[in-house]
């Protein structure tokens, strides 16, 4: 699966990240004007459970359940 990654600035120069399937819009419940494109068409290994470079855990599960995956507030 290929995904698009967006980032949003948090406090103290830290970023949170949002992953959506390639070409799909950010789902309505996650729309925020602060999301900026970070990377396009990132190949997500089907066996990967996380995107450590973006602090996103359970990527596949989150996308299946919500249509997107996001950095946990515990990791920000």
Secondary structure, 3 states (H helix, E strand, C coil): CEEEEEEEECHHHCEEEEEEECCCCCCHHHCCCCCEEEEEEEECCCCCCEEHHHCEECHHHHHHHHCEEECCHHHC
